[in-house]
Amino acid sequence: RDRDRQAPAPGLGARRVRPSDELVLSWQEKLRLRDWDIRVSDLEPPEFETRSCADIDSNQRRAVLRFRSTTPEGQLGRQIVHELLHVLFVGMERAFKDAQEFTPKAADGPLESAWRQGEEFAIERLVDLLTGDPRAEWYGTDEVWQRAFPP
């Protein structure tokens, strides 16, 4: 999916993030995305998105977050962090796309796929750590790791 596409204009299903949207504003602040205009839409994500999506316009530094209406309330925080991390990583994605200009066109598909897989893997691990998922804790089993990183 192209994250650098034009974000919907206000009035087309987007609403201004208000202080009552504490969770979005809180994570926007924590991730230092203060200079971004981030709105939450009441429109559903596209069919191919299972939970949520971020429509990002990096040139204008704005984004629209969309969440499935069926998202359990307990999962909404994870999804907000997930989509805001995509906003945070958009600069790296642009650099990747710029670098693709120097690779053979035949490599575009595999490179794009590898980028997406790597990005999603990194984002999911960061979401686990940032939201306090207990499964995210890792302490090595050998003595060197145990001493270096005590529980």
Disulfide bonds with the S-S distance in Angstrom:
none
